């Protein structure tokens, strides 16, 4: 045993239904408190006594479907952002989600710190939009962005997500940008100008001096919707014991 040493390991990513927010959880999950109170959905603390509660979780087809979508989005990150187009293997985790293994020479011997960097990238951990070229200048009162044709990685992902926001209903765009429905409707009516501004690198101003608030809100939401919701600990631990593919968890 003393002569044995670490050689290499897969890059492994776990996507668990518990970590994916879905509306169905409010219907099939429930909580109980020692004080006697209980209810549907998920809570951390009892609304009556304030103590921690015990949550009874359930996984339905909708939960697994949304979890699968997250796992499949990992392919796009590896192919488009990291240049890894093959060597990805998927399997059911045996309980509440999916595992993705990356088995590609040159990656298998990555150190734990290198694996942390990849996970930070995938989850947008500590990502600063300003470092990606999205920022508001108080001097000129303008919001700047990188030109789309020059954008890569997260900058391009933010661009793509921002474009999709301009096809939302006015009510949803209003919430996303922190403006009134009236202002959101006006923005949508001028959609072409706003989309052209994304390509130019100088984002179109928003009525009623809402430019900073509107674009800051949209950029933040773009990052939130683009990042992957994966189990961080599993993905950075080179000694993590993972379930054999196609085997079932004891509680399944």
Secondary structure, 3 states (H helix, E strand, C coil): CCCCCCCCCCEEEEEEHHHCCCCCHHHHCEEECCCCCEEECCCCECCCCCCECEEECCCCHHHHHHHHHHHHHHHHHHHHHCCCCCCEEEEECCCCEEEEEECCCCCCCCCHHHHHHHHHHHCCCCCCHHHHCCEEECCCCEEECCCHHHCCHHHHHHHHHHHHHCCCCHHHHHHHHCCCHHHHHHHHHCHHHHHHHHHHCEECCCCCCCHHHHHHHHHHHHHHHHCCCCEHHHHHCCCCCCCCCCCCCCCC
